[in-house]
Amino acid sequence: MKTVPLDWRQQITHRLATEVGVLGEIIVADALREVGLKRNPPTMEELTGLLRQLRRELPSMVDGARIMADLNRSLVLAPRRGTQP
């Protein structure tokens, strides 16, 4: 069973902040609200849904495909330390 890193939200916010600054925090908060995610950490399925929503909310001026590939590598595909099922 794949697990979600405990610092999943910080990883997402940090990655978005490198592209859009403080707007990254707003995008993450909006996406969390949109998908109704309240569990911490989310299930892998919930995280995947959140990443899809984030992709839709990213401004067109950034390379959303690259950002999502980076987040998928670090959150979904990477080996886990400090995780919960």
Secondary structure, 3 states (H helix, E strand, C coil): CCCEECCHHHHHHHHHHHHHCCHHHHHHHHHHHHHCCCCCCCCHHHHHHHHHHHHHHCCCCCCHHHHHHHHHHHHHHCCCCCEEC
